[in-house]
Structure formats: structure tokens, C-alpha cells
């Protein structure tokens, strides 16, 4: 972990620039008229990849803004204090995007994958930079044991959203084969959804274990104390420190 706030600020500026560029590319506006590209449409809003990248951009901007504020106030060391749980949820969200694209939807072993600026931005660079931001710069032992389960909320809302679009839009083109009710039926889609939710849970708890793996008394170990409401412990410690400084 890196506590240097200036380092975090520089890294997060790069992250926000890359993420903003990825989000712009996801709109498809740069491809209009190129190689027979279609006119601008709102179809980009049906892709989970795009939506997860929008979450990444919003969270990154909020965290960067707080980092800038703290550096300007004279702080030199510390960890992110904003949206701890929601940032964790967004990491899981974009991590699934990263892995599903690589293993189910695309072929990163082909040169064409790396020549596509869209793949490089919203499928690879922006997700990887955001995931590394969490791993390198976020404080240990700050995430509740329930957080991986909270991470299921957004993808479940997304699935319902796609079902609604499919029901109300004639000839709706499903964004992913595993959500295509027309071909798989609701039973087939449900099996895929349950499988992917299982992936969310597994990845969520692996990342949660990473968050609980910390150096305690000079030794690296898993800390399972205060796993339900860890932020209360952190807030109490911060309040005690403020009280000491006021004396």
C-alpha cells in the first residue's frame, strides 16, 4: 500500500483522463461515418461494459477531488476516505467486465484486439488502472464482510433493466449472448445469470480477503476482527486522533 497522497493524486489524474477517454469512446461518436459507421444512437446504454466504465469514472472523479482537497490542505499521507464500500463494489463491477470480455466475448490472443483503441481503453486500461488504484492505495481492513454481497445489487438491476428493454422494444438486439432471451429463453438466461453472480461473489470475497490481509505487529496476517462494521472502528480511531491533536 502507498500512503503518499501526492503519488495518489498523480495516479488518479491519469486514471480519470484514461477513464474519461474510455467513456467518450463508448458513446460511439468517433465512429460515425467511419467505415460505414451508423448515426449516433442510444444503444451504448445497454452494454454492461459501458455502464461499469461510467461508474468507474464517477467514483474516480469523486476520490480524486477528495485527494486534491486533502493535498491542498497540507496532508501528505493517508488513504482514500470517500465511498469506501461503493468503490469496492465498483471494483468488482469493472473486474467482472475485464474478465468476461477476455474469457467470453473477445480474443485477446489476436492482434486485432490490441489494435482496437476501444478495447484498449474501456476493456483493458481503464479497468486495470481502477483495480490497481484500489489494490495499491486503499486502506486495509475497511470493508465489511457484507460488501461482496452488496456488489450483486448493480448487476441484478442491470439484468432487470435489459429484460425490460427486451420486453418493450420491438426487435431488441440483446447486448450479450448470455442475456438473449429470444435464443436461450428465460431459463437459459437465468442459469447464465446465476453463474455470473457466483463469479461476482467469488471475486468479491477474494478481494475482501485481500482487504483483510494486513501487517499486524510486524507480521502479515488475515485480520477477521470488526468484519461487520469496520468503518466504525476507523471513525473511532480518527476521532481519538483528532481529540489528541486538539489538546
Secondary structure as the mmCIF struct_conf table of DSSP 4:
data_model
#
loop_
_struct_conf.conf_type_id
_struct_conf.id
_struct_conf.beg_label_comp_id
_struct_conf.beg_label_asym_id
_struct_conf.beg_label_seq_id
_struct_conf.end_label_comp_id
_struct_conf.end_label_asym_id
_struct_conf.end_label_seq_id
STRN STRN1 UNK A 4 UNK A 4
HELX_RH_AL_P HELX_RH_AL_P1 UNK A 5 UNK A 26
TURN_TY1_P TURN_TY1_P1 UNK A 27 UNK A 28
HELX_RH_3T_P HELX_RH_3T_P1 UNK A 29 UNK A 31
TURN_TY1_P TURN_TY1_P2 UNK A 32 UNK A 33
BEND BEND1 UNK A 34 UNK A 34
TURN_TY1_P TURN_TY1_P3 UNK A 35 UNK A 36
HELX_LH_PP_P HELX_LH_PP_P1 UNK A 37 UNK A 40
BEND BEND2 UNK A 42 UNK A 42
HELX_RH_3T_P HELX_RH_3T_P2 UNK A 43 UNK A 46
HELX_RH_AL_P HELX_RH_AL_P2 UNK A 48 UNK A 72
TURN_TY1_P TURN_TY1_P4 UNK A 73 UNK A 74
STRN STRN2 UNK A 77 UNK A 77
BEND BEND3 UNK A 82 UNK A 83
HELX_RH_AL_P HELX_RH_AL_P3 UNK A 84 UNK A 100
HELX_RH_PI_P HELX_RH_PI_P1 UNK A 101 UNK A 105
TURN_TY1_P TURN_TY1_P5 UNK A 108 UNK A 109
BEND BEND4 UNK A 110 UNK A 110
HELX_RH_AL_P HELX_RH_AL_P4 UNK A 111 UNK A 115
HELX_RH_AL_P HELX_RH_AL_P5 UNK A 117 UNK A 118
HELX_RH_PI_P HELX_RH_PI_P2 UNK A 119 UNK A 125
HELX_RH_AL_P HELX_RH_AL_P6 UNK A 126 UNK A 137
BEND BEND5 UNK A 138 UNK A 138
HELX_LH_PP_P HELX_LH_PP_P2 UNK A 139 UNK A 139
BEND BEND6 UNK A 140 UNK A 141
BEND BEND7 UNK A 143 UNK A 143
TURN_TY1_P TURN_TY1_P6 UNK A 145 UNK A 146
HELX_RH_AL_P HELX_RH_AL_P7 UNK A 147 UNK A 150
TURN_TY1_P TURN_TY1_P7 UNK A 151 UNK A 151
HELX_RH_AL_P HELX_RH_AL_P8 UNK A 152 UNK A 168
BEND BEND8 UNK A 169 UNK A 169
TURN_TY1_P TURN_TY1_P8 UNK A 170 UNK A 171
BEND BEND9 UNK A 175 UNK A 176
HELX_RH_3T_P HELX_RH_3T_P3 UNK A 177 UNK A 179
HELX_RH_AL_P HELX_RH_AL_P9 UNK A 181 UNK A 212
STRN STRN3 UNK A 213 UNK A 216
TURN_TY1_P TURN_TY1_P9 UNK A 217 UNK A 218
STRN STRN4 UNK A 219 UNK A 222
TURN_TY1_P TURN_TY1_P10 UNK A 225 UNK A 226
BEND BEND10 UNK A 228 UNK A 229
HELX_RH_AL_P HELX_RH_AL_P10 UNK A 230 UNK A 246
#
